[in-house]
Amino acid sequence: MSWFQLDPESVAARVRASGQPAEIPCLGTSLQRGIFGFTLLSVAGFAPWAVMGRWFYRHIGEAGLYAVCALVFIGLSGPLMHRLIIGPGSLSRFYKLFGITFAANSVLWIAGWMALRGHPGSVAGLFAGTAAMGWMLARAFDAKGATLKVIAALFVLNSLGYFVGGWIEAAVAEIKQFSLFGNVLGKSAQMMLAKSLWGVCYGLGFGAGLGFAFHACQAGTRAALKELPAKQGTVVSS
């Protein structure tokens, strides 16, 4: 059973009812949308930590800060990434699906990180979070056969972006002679830049994983749309 009527038959029915062309994105297009959209989203999602991290730590604690970041990710996700879902009504359905799956990913990552800390905590949290997210995405689109490759892609690409970003963040933060916007804001700007660069790397990696995941989960939908009679709505490939 699919979630939010994202199975191939439901999507094809919406396309027939709309009478409008339905775009069928190729893998490259899905990857581009995932990378571009989630990178912008990631920079925004990292902003509470990069800009006001100390304030959040003092007032709501570490878990509270991560929860605020997750809410930013979910709140801005729809306009930036809803076109990863094929067919009419993608915005509301993306919000529902991404809200649930990213919340599960975030909760499990926070749990893994706070339980083990360091690289073991990061790896445990990344695996648990992406496994849950991949499992949920595959079932949402009624694409159970894609579960393992979706989880693998999300875990590998998310981990790549996360750890490369962490390395870059540490390297930029340790630069001794750093000046940006003058000496007064130099150190503060350095730390904000370092954390934002981590957000960029995280966005590139996880965005690629999401682009692949949504494309793989909608293989049945693409096949169903290609079989639609021309009189019921022209299908446009990209």
matplotlib code that plots the C-alpha trace (Angstrom):
import matplotlib.pyplot as plt

x = [0.0, 1.3, 1.2, -0.5, -1.7, 1.9, 1.5, 1.7, -2.0, -3.0, -0.5, -1.7, -5.3, -4.4, -2.6, -5.6, -8.0, -5.9, -5.6, -2.2, 1.2, 3.1, 6.8, 8.9, 12.3, 15.4, 17.9, 20.1, 17.2, 16.2, 19.8, 20.1, 16.8, 17.9, 21.4, 20.4, 17.3, 18.8, 22.0, 20.0, 17.9, 20.9, 22.5, 19.3, 19.0, 22.5, 22.0, 20.6, 23.7, 26.1, 24.6, 23.0, 24.4, 25.6, 22.3, 20.4, 22.8, 22.2, 18.5, 17.2, 20.2, 21.9, 18.9, 16.7, 19.2, 19.1, 15.3, 15.2, 17.5, 15.2, 12.2, 13.9, 14.8, 11.2, 9.5, 11.5, 11.7, 8.4, 9.2, 12.7, 12.2, 8.6, 9.3, 11.1, 7.6, 5.9, 2.4, -0.1, -0.4, 3.3, 3.8, 1.4, 2.4, 6.1, 5.6, 3.8, 6.3, 9.4, 8.1, 7.6, 10.7, 13.2, 11.8, 12.5, 15.9, 16.7, 15.4, 17.5, 20.6, 20.3, 19.8, 22.9, 25.0, 24.1, 24.4, 27.9, 29.4, 32.3, 32.6, 30.8, 27.8, 27.8, 28.0, 25.3, 23.0, 23.5, 22.8, 19.8, 18.3, 18.9, 17.7, 14.4, 14.1, 14.8, 12.4, 9.6, 10.2, 10.0, 6.7, 5.3, 5.7, 4.7, 8.2, 9.4, 11.8, 13.8, 14.3, 17.9, 19.4, 17.6, 18.9, 22.4, 22.4, 21.1, 23.6, 26.7, 26.0, 24.7, 27.8, 30.1, 28.7, 28.6, 32.2, 33.7, 31.8, 33.0, 36.6, 36.3, 34.5, 37.4, 40.1, 38.5, 37.9, 41.6, 43.0, 45.2, 45.2, 41.7, 40.1, 36.6, 34.6, 37.4, 39.2, 36.2, 34.1, 36.9, 36.7, 32.9, 32.7, 35.3, 33.2, 30.0, 31.7, 33.2, 29.8, 28.0, 30.5, 29.7, 26.0, 27.0, 28.8, 26.0, 23.5, 25.4, 25.8, 22.4, 20.7, 22.3, 21.0, 17.5, 17.5, 18.4, 16.0, 13.0, 13.9, 14.3, 11.1, 9.1, 10.2, 6.7, 5.1, 7.2, 6.3, 2.6, 2.6, 4.4, 1.4, -1.2, -3.1, -2.2, -5.8, -5.6, -2.6, 0.7, 3.7, 6.8, 10.2, 13.2]
y = [0.0, 3.4, 6.6, 9.8, 8.2, 8.1, 4.6, 4.5, 3.9, 6.9, 9.2, 8.1, 8.7, 12.3, 12.9, 11.7, 13.8, 16.9, 16.7, 18.4, 17.1, 15.1, 15.5, 12.3, 13.4, 11.3, 10.4, 13.4, 15.8, 14.1, 14.3, 18.0, 18.8, 16.9, 18.4, 22.0, 22.1, 20.3, 22.3, 25.5, 23.8, 22.6, 26.0, 27.4, 24.3, 24.8, 28.5, 28.2, 26.4, 28.5, 31.9, 31.4, 28.1, 29.3, 31.0, 27.8, 25.7, 27.8, 28.1, 24.8, 22.5, 20.4, 18.3, 21.4, 23.0, 20.0, 20.0, 23.6, 22.8, 19.9, 22.1, 24.6, 21.7, 20.5, 23.9, 25.1, 21.7, 21.9, 24.9, 23.8, 20.1, 19.1, 18.6, 15.4, 13.9, 13.2, 14.4, 17.0, 17.8, 17.3, 20.2, 19.0, 15.4, 16.3, 18.2, 15.2, 12.6, 14.6, 15.8, 12.3, 10.7, 13.6, 13.8, 10.0, 10.5, 13.4, 11.7, 8.5, 10.6, 12.6, 9.4, 7.7, 10.8, 11.5, 7.9, 7.2, 10.5, 11.0, 9.0, 5.9, 8.0, 9.8, 6.5, 4.8, 7.8, 8.2, 4.5, 4.3, 7.6, 6.8, 3.2, 4.4, 7.1, 4.8, 2.1, 4.7, 6.3, 2.9, 2.1, 5.5, 4.9, 1.3, 0.4, -2.2, -3.7, -0.5, -0.5, -1.8, 0.4, 3.4, 2.9, 2.2, 5.4, 7.6, 6.2, 6.4, 9.8, 11.3, 10.0, 11.3, 14.8, 14.8, 13.6, 15.7, 18.7, 18.0, 17.9, 21.2, 22.8, 21.8, 22.9, 26.4, 26.9, 26.2, 28.8, 31.0, 34.2, 34.7, 38.0, 38.6, 41.8, 43.3, 42.4, 42.9, 40.2, 38.1, 35.2, 35.2, 35.2, 32.5, 30.1, 31.0, 30.3, 27.0, 25.8, 27.0, 25.1, 22.0, 22.6, 23.0, 19.6, 17.9, 19.3, 18.1, 14.6, 14.1, 16.0, 13.5, 10.6, 12.1, 12.7, 9.1, 7.7, 9.6, 8.6, 4.9, 4.8, 6.2, 3.7, 2.2, 5.6, 6.5, 3.2, 3.8, 7.3, 6.2, 3.9, 6.7, 7.3, 10.6, 11.8, 11.4, 13.7, 14.0, 12.7, 14.9, 13.3, 15.3]
z = [0.0, -0.9, 1.2, 0.1, -3.2, -4.6, -6.2, -10.0, -10.5, -8.4, -10.1, -13.6, -12.5, -11.4, -14.7, -16.7, -14.6, -15.0, -18.8, -18.5, -19.7, -17.0, -17.0, -16.6, -15.3, -16.2, -13.6, -14.4, -13.9, -10.6, -9.4, -10.4, -8.5, -5.5, -5.4, -6.1, -3.9, -0.9, -1.0, -0.7, 2.0, 3.8, 4.0, 5.5, 7.8, 9.1, 9.7, 13.3, 14.3, 12.3, 13.3, 16.7, 17.9, 21.3, 22.1, 21.2, 23.3, 26.3, 26.1, 24.6, 24.7, 22.0, 21.1, 21.0, 18.5, 16.3, 16.4, 15.3, 12.4, 11.4, 11.5, 9.1, 6.7, 6.7, 6.5, 3.5, 1.7, -0.3, -2.6, -3.2, -3.8, -4.5, -8.2, -7.3, -7.1, -10.5, -11.3, -10.0, -6.4, -5.7, -3.3, -0.6, -1.0, -0.8, 2.4, 4.0, 2.8, 3.5, 6.8, 8.1, 6.6, 7.4, 11.0, 11.4, 9.9, 12.3, 15.4, 14.8, 13.9, 17.1, 19.1, 17.5, 17.9, 21.5, 22.6, 21.1, 20.1, 17.7, 14.5, 15.9, 16.9, 13.5, 11.6, 13.7, 13.4, 9.7, 9.0, 11.3, 9.9, 6.2, 6.6, 8.1, 5.5, 2.6, 3.9, 4.3, 0.8, -0.9, 0.8, 0.1, -3.6, -3.4, -4.6, -2.1, -4.6, -4.5, -0.7, -0.5, -3.3, -2.0, 1.6, 0.2, -1.9, 0.9, 3.4, 1.2, -0.3, 2.9, 4.8, 2.1, 2.3, 6.1, 6.7, 3.9, 5.2, 8.7, 7.5, 5.6, 8.6, 10.9, 8.4, 7.8, 11.6, 12.3, 9.8, 11.9, 9.8, 8.7, 8.0, 6.6, 6.9, 8.8, 12.0, 14.3, 12.7, 11.5, 13.9, 14.1, 10.3, 10.1, 12.2, 10.4, 7.1, 8.3, 9.5, 6.3, 4.2, 6.1, 5.2, 1.5, 1.5, 3.4, 0.9, -2.1, -0.8, 0.7, -2.1, -4.6, -2.5, -2.4, -6.1, -6.8, -4.1, -5.5, -9.1, -8.2, -6.2, -9.1, -11.8, -11.8, -12.1, -15.1, -16.8, -16.1, -17.5, -20.7, -21.4, -21.2, -24.4, -26.0, -25.7, -21.9, -21.5, -23.3, -21.4, -21.7, -20.9, -19.7]

ax = plt.figure().add_subplot(projection="3d")
ax.plot(x, y, z, "-o")
ax.set_aspect("equal")
plt.show()
